[in-house]
Amino acid sequence: MWRIKNVRLAAAACRALPDGHATKVARTSLPTMACRHLHSQKAAVASCLDKHDWRTSSRRVTVAMAALGLGAALVSLSAAHMEGMHAAADLPLKEGMDELETIVPGAFKPELPTYKLAEVASHASIRDGGVWVVYKNGVYDVSKFIGKHPGGTKILLAAGKSIEPFWQIYAAHNHTDVHAILEGLRVGNLDQDDVKALEEEQLKKFGDGPYANDPERNPLFKINASQPFNAEPPAELLTESFITPNDLFFVRNHLPVPDIDPSTFKLDISGLGIRSGNPDQPNTVSFTLDELKNNFKQHTIVTTIQCAGNRRAEMSAIKPVKGLSWDTTAVSTATWTGVLLSDVLAYVGVSEAQHCRAFPTACPTCSNLPLDPNGRSTADCPTTIEHCHLEGLDKDPTGQCYGASIPISTALDPRKDVLLAYSMNGEPIPRDHGFPLRAIVPGTVGARNVKFLGRVVLAHEEYQGFWQQKDYRGFSPMVDYSTPDFGAFAGPSIQELPVQSAITEPKPSGVWPPEGSEEVDVMTIKGYAWSGGGRNIIRVDVSLDGGQTWREATLDPMGMRQKYNRAWAWTPWTLDVDIDDATTHVNLVCKAVDSSYNVQPDSIGPIWNMRGVLNNAWHRVDVTIQKPPPSDADSNDTEKSDK
């Protein structure tokens, strides 16, 4: 099936090509993909790199490559550089595949001119004769790529400089296909003295690399990316206890883990409505870690954090998506201790009672909707506080940090239990999870639970950083990376997550009973259920026959004890089922129902999206039953009972 799907994708790619070229690609690519499916995408790329295709129908080739599921970065690169693609564009099919395998980005090329770093630096804008960047020994003109860069104009931060520090941190660039197209933008070599100077500068700044100082991790993790580190625990260990141990809590990092000295740490709070009493900084207040601990009431909550991409791997099996291949365990539960964000904001002058106006006379309107079509509401007033920005202290080479925002109504409502947390499961928060301070936003997607929290800003507009504006948004199933201006179809930023459940035991495609198990007649099925926004789990249904018939699982009492609409933690569940000797296979399915009677959809197709987020379809696990033959002792007992 895997091969068939890729052949179909290739056929779709061929249909997008100009007349005459489709036949050529079909003759060459399709047999290659049917026989050598592991290299299918590279074969299709190489065939599409025919120089006539690049220059005569750039948009169709872009659609073809998108149909092959090569990802946003490659599609964007291809669209930007159809013209002037000399190295990669001239590769014939067979040689093209070999070249993609062996290309070394940034290698010295004696046939190209040499430039000093000062000359590269003078090309920092299109007005300066083009935007040039450096990678190792190579000099590249990326002028035509700026408008297509998946990270937006962030690429201009490297204008006239080396892109290597960025690629070390954003490791997704280190892909053979991206390297091949980058080399198509090559204009020269960098002077060797400057190459050495940059290497020394990098060594001085990063040592063995920006990730060299990352903490040690649990060897049991399934690693989805090593730089930045992203990993999840084994499913069978996740539901061993209601609280996830710190060293098994899933890890989602966007940048290198900072090493922060708690004795010098300060949290800055600024923006609309903040009153500091300091004439030099009237709208900014800073707190040390000790001041937060000593000046505000301590609160402890138990909450589950789930990544937006949890279960993305299942969605990828339907149609390729962009993102880390998370399984079912990008979700964990911990006890968090800290101070309420609402208490701290009230202390600096902003409380739930008056947040609709940043200042007493800011806006005469305080209704949630205009009373007539031409009227105004609070959303129209630029001085009202609508959002709470949360910025971390993890940074890229330019000083850009990870950041997000939540609605101000969430931040100010004490019933939402938003914490500035400094303790996780009774210990200082581990570095991988946000030491020394983390924003804990219960019931909200993990992306808004900002780690290494260093700054809180109250504003009218949503946070403008990349991960708030360009990532963690839903899309319609009809939109993919071949859709022109696909970003215009993005939905609102994800906040609360939909109802979710998954099976953690037995394992997918596994054999039951496990080797060495003494229980061979009763299968224990385990899993978790959770819903965003504090909605309680009221039922979990489990099927053994793919969804034709259902049984109700037993819900964990701890999960059931949570307050109505403040059920921040998951509800583990179990179900014991008798397995008779005639059963050889079971198709397990689970689905949860929350207190608003939201139910999981039965399949992924209608909720598929190109980012692979928000997958909450029924979770399915196929299990083969292979009971061990009865032992001699069992046979003797049977014979005696018959007599």
Secondary structure as the mmCIF struct_conf table of DSSP 4:
data_model
#
loop_
_struct_conf.conf_type_id
_struct_conf.id
_struct_conf.beg_label_comp_id
_struct_conf.beg_label_asym_id
_struct_conf.beg_label_seq_id
_struct_conf.end_label_comp_id
_struct_conf.end_label_asym_id
_struct_conf.end_label_seq_id
HELX_RH_AL_P HELX_RH_AL_P1 TRP A 2 ARG A 15
TURN_TY1_P TURN_TY1_P1 ALA A 16 ALA A 16
BEND BEND1 LEU A 17 LEU A 17
HELX_LH_PP_P HELX_LH_PP_P1 PRO A 18 PRO A 18
TURN_TY1_P TURN_TY1_P2 ASP A 19 GLY A 20
HELX_RH_AL_P HELX_RH_AL_P2 HIS A 21 CYS A 35
HELX_RH_3T_P HELX_RH_3T_P1 HIS A 37 HIS A 39
HELX_RH_AL_P HELX_RH_AL_P3 SER A 40 CYS A 48
TURN_TY1_P TURN_TY1_P3 LEU A 49 LEU A 49
HELX_RH_AL_P HELX_RH_AL_P4 LYS A 51 THR A 56
HELX_RH_AL_P HELX_RH_AL_P5 SER A 58 ALA A 67
TURN_TY1_P TURN_TY1_P4 LEU A 68 GLY A 69
HELX_RH_AL_P HELX_RH_AL_P6 ALA A 72 ALA A 80
TURN_TY1_P TURN_TY1_P5 HIS A 81 HIS A 81
BEND BEND2 MET A 82 MET A 82
TURN_TY1_P TURN_TY1_P6 GLU A 83 GLY A 84
TURN_TY1_P TURN_TY1_P7 ALA A 87 ASP A 90
HELX_RH_AL_P HELX_RH_AL_P7 LEU A 93 THR A 102
TURN_TY1_P TURN_TY1_P8 PRO A 105 GLY A 106
TURN_TY1_P TURN_TY1_P9 PRO A 110 GLU A 111
BEND BEND3 LEU A 112 LEU A 112
STRN STRN1 THR A 114 TYR A 115
HELX_RH_AL_P HELX_RH_AL_P8 LEU A 117 ALA A 121
TURN_TY1_P TURN_TY1_P10 SER A 122 SER A 122
STRN STRN2 ALA A 124 SER A 125
HELX_RH_3T_P HELX_RH_3T_P2 ILE A 126 ASP A 128
TURN_TY1_P TURN_TY1_P11 GLY A 129 GLY A 129
STRN STRN3 GLY A 130 TYR A 135
TURN_TY1_P TURN_TY1_P12 LYS A 136 ASN A 137
STRN STRN4 GLY A 138 ASP A 141
HELX_RH_3T_P HELX_RH_3T_P3 SER A 143 LYS A 148
TURN_TY1_P TURN_TY1_P13 PRO A 150 GLY A 151
HELX_RH_3T_P HELX_RH_3T_P4 GLY A 152 ALA A 158
TURN_TY1_P TURN_TY1_P14 ALA A 159 GLY A 160
BEND BEND4 LYS A 161 LYS A 161
STRN STRN5 SER A 162 SER A 162
BEND BEND5 ILE A 163 ILE A 163
HELX_RH_AL_P HELX_RH_AL_P9 GLU A 164 ILE A 169
BEND BEND6 TYR A 170 TYR A 170
HELX_RH_3T_P HELX_RH_3T_P5 ALA A 171 HIS A 173
HELX_RH_AL_P HELX_RH_AL_P10 THR A 176 GLU A 183
TURN_TY1_P TURN_TY1_P15 GLY A 184 LEU A 185
STRN STRN6 ARG A 186 LEU A 190
HELX_RH_AL_P HELX_RH_AL_P11 GLN A 192 PHE A 206
TURN_TY1_P TURN_TY1_P16 GLY A 207 ASP A 208
TURN_TY1_P TURN_TY1_P17 PRO A 210 ASN A 213
HELX_LH_PP_P HELX_LH_PP_P2 ASP A 214 GLU A 216
TURN_TY1_P TURN_TY1_P18 PRO A 219 LEU A 220
BEND BEND7 PHE A 221 PHE A 221
STRN STRN7 LYS A 222 SER A 226
TURN_TY1_P TURN_TY1_P19 GLN A 227 PRO A 228
STRN STRN8 PHE A 229 GLU A 232
HELX_RH_AL_P HELX_RH_AL_P12 ALA A 235 LEU A 238
TURN_TY1_P TURN_TY1_P20 THR A 239 THR A 239
BEND BEND8 GLU A 240 ILE A 243
HELX_LH_PP_P HELX_LH_PP_P3 THR A 244 PRO A 245
HELX_RH_3T_P HELX_RH_3T_P6 ASN A 246 LEU A 248
BEND BEND9 PHE A 249 PHE A 249
STRN STRN9 VAL A 251 ARG A 252
BEND BEND10 HIS A 254 LEU A 255
HELX_LH_PP_P HELX_LH_PP_P4 PRO A 256 PRO A 258
TURN_TY1_P TURN_TY1_P21 PRO A 262 THR A 264
STRN STRN10 LYS A 266 GLY A 271
TURN_TY1_P TURN_TY1_P22 LEU A 272 GLY A 273
BEND BEND11 GLY A 277 GLY A 277
TURN_TY1_P TURN_TY1_P23 PRO A 279 ASP A 280
BEND BEND12 GLN A 281 GLN A 281
TURN_TY1_P TURN_TY1_P24 PRO A 282 ASN A 283
STRN STRN11 THR A 284 THR A 288
HELX_RH_AL_P HELX_RH_AL_P13 LEU A 289 ASN A 295
BEND BEND13 PHE A 296 PHE A 296
STRN STRN12 GLN A 298 GLN A 306
TURN_TY1_P TURN_TY1_P25 ALA A 308 ARG A 311
HELX_RH_AL_P HELX_RH_AL_P14 ARG A 312 ILE A 318
BEND BEND14 LYS A 319 LYS A 319
BEND BEND15 LYS A 322 GLY A 323
BEND BEND16 THR A 328 THR A 328
BEND BEND17 ALA A 330 ALA A 330
STRN STRN13 VAL A 331 LEU A 340
HELX_RH_AL_P HELX_RH_AL_P15 LEU A 341 TYR A 347
TURN_TY1_P TURN_TY1_P26 VAL A 348 GLY A 349
HELX_RH_3T_P HELX_RH_3T_P7 GLU A 352 GLN A 354
TURN_TY1_P TURN_TY1_P27 HIS A 355 CYS A 356
BEND BEND18 ALA A 358 PHE A 359
TURN_TY1_P TURN_TY1_P28 PRO A 360 THR A 361
BEND BEND19 ALA A 362 ALA A 362
BEND BEND20 PRO A 364 PRO A 364
BEND BEND21 ASN A 368 LEU A 369
BEND BEND22 LEU A 371 ASP A 372
TURN_TY1_P TURN_TY1_P29 PRO A 373 ASN A 374
HELX_RH_3T_P HELX_RH_3T_P8 THR A 378 ASP A 380
TURN_TY1_P TURN_TY1_P30 PRO A 382 THR A 383
BEND BEND23 THR A 384 THR A 384
STRN STRN14 HIS A 387 LYS A 395
TURN_TY1_P TURN_TY1_P31 PRO A 397 THR A 398
BEND BEND24 GLY A 399 GLY A 399
STRN STRN15 CYS A 401 PRO A 407
HELX_RH_AL_P HELX_RH_AL_P16 ILE A 408 LEU A 412
HELX_RH_3T_P HELX_RH_3T_P9 PRO A 414 LYS A 416
STRN STRN16 LEU A 419 MET A 424
TURN_TY1_P TURN_TY1_P32 ASN A 425 GLY A 426
STRN STRN17 GLU A 427 PRO A 428
HELX_LH_PP_P HELX_LH_PP_P5 ILE A 429 PRO A 430
HELX_RH_3T_P HELX_RH_3T_P10 ARG A 431 HIS A 433
TURN_TY1_P TURN_TY1_P33 GLY A 434 PRO A 436
STRN STRN18 ARG A 438 ILE A 440
TURN_TY1_P TURN_TY1_P34 PRO A 442 GLY A 443
STRN STRN19 THR A 444 THR A 444
HELX_RH_3T_P HELX_RH_3T_P11 GLY A 446 ARG A 448
BEND BEND25 ASN A 449 ASN A 449
BEND BEND26 LYS A 451 PHE A 452
STRN STRN20 LEU A 453 ALA A 459
BEND BEND27 HIS A 460 GLU A 461
HELX_LH_PP_P HELX_LH_PP_P6 GLU A 462 TYR A 463
BEND BEND28 GLY A 465 GLY A 465
HELX_RH_AL_P HELX_RH_AL_P17 PHE A 466 GLN A 469
TURN_TY1_P TURN_TY1_P35 LYS A 470 LYS A 470
BEND BEND29 ASP A 471 TYR A 472
STRN STRN21 ARG A 473 ARG A 473
TURN_TY1_P TURN_TY1_P36 PRO A 477 MET A 478
TURN_TY1_P TURN_TY1_P37 TYR A 481 SER A 482
BEND BEND30 THR A 483 THR A 483
TURN_TY1_P TURN_TY1_P38 PRO A 484 ASP A 485
HELX_RH_3T_P HELX_RH_3T_P12 PHE A 486 PHE A 489
BEND BEND31 PRO A 492 PRO A 492
STRN STRN22 SER A 493 SER A 493
HELX_LH_PP_P HELX_LH_PP_P7 ILE A 494 ILE A 494
STRN STRN23 GLU A 496 GLU A 496
HELX_LH_PP_P HELX_LH_PP_P8 LEU A 497 VAL A 499
STRN STRN24 GLN A 500 GLU A 505
BEND BEND32 PRO A 506 PRO A 506
HELX_LH_PP_P HELX_LH_PP_P9 LYS A 507 LYS A 507
TURN_TY1_P TURN_TY1_P39 PRO A 508 SER A 509
STRN STRN25 GLY A 510 TRP A 512
BEND BEND33 PRO A 513 PRO A 513
HELX_LH_PP_P HELX_LH_PP_P10 PRO A 514 PRO A 514
TURN_TY1_P TURN_TY1_P40 GLU A 515 GLY A 516
BEND BEND34 GLU A 518 GLU A 518
BEND BEND35 ASP A 521 ASP A 521
STRN STRN26 VAL A 522 TRP A 530
HELX_RH_3T_P HELX_RH_3T_P13 GLY A 532 GLY A 534
HELX_LH_PP_P HELX_LH_PP_P11 ARG A 535 ASN A 536
STRN STRN27 ILE A 537 SER A 543
BEND BEND36 LEU A 544 LEU A 544
STRN STRN28 ASP A 545 ASP A 545
BEND BEND37 GLY A 546 THR A 549
STRN STRN29 ARG A 551 GLU A 552
HELX_LH_PP_P HELX_LH_PP_P12 ALA A 553 ALA A 553
STRN STRN30 THR A 554 LEU A 555
HELX_LH_PP_P HELX_LH_PP_P13 ASP A 556 ASP A 556
HELX_RH_AL_P HELX_RH_AL_P18 PRO A 557 MET A 560
TURN_TY1_P TURN_TY1_P41 ARG A 561 ARG A 561
BEND BEND38 GLN A 562 GLN A 562
HELX_LH_PP_P HELX_LH_PP_P14 LYS A 563 LYS A 563
TURN_TY1_P TURN_TY1_P42 TYR A 564 ASN A 565
BEND BEND39 ALA A 569 ALA A 569
STRN STRN31 THR A 571 ASP A 578
TURN_TY1_P TURN_TY1_P43 ASP A 581 ALA A 582
STRN STRN32 HIS A 585 ASP A 594
TURN_TY1_P TURN_TY1_P44 SER A 595 SER A 596
STRN STRN33 VAL A 599 VAL A 599
BEND BEND40 ASP A 602 ASP A 602
BEND BEND41 ILE A 604 ILE A 604
HELX_RH_3T_P HELX_RH_3T_P14 GLY A 605 ILE A 607
TURN_TY1_P TURN_TY1_P45 MET A 610 ARG A 611
BEND BEND42 ALA A 617 ALA A 617
HELX_LH_PP_P HELX_LH_PP_P15 TRP A 618 TRP A 618
STRN STRN34 HIS A 619 ILE A 625
HELX_LH_PP_P HELX_LH_PP_P16 LYS A 627 SER A 631
HELX_RH_AL_P HELX_RH_AL_P19 ASP A 632 ASP A 642
#
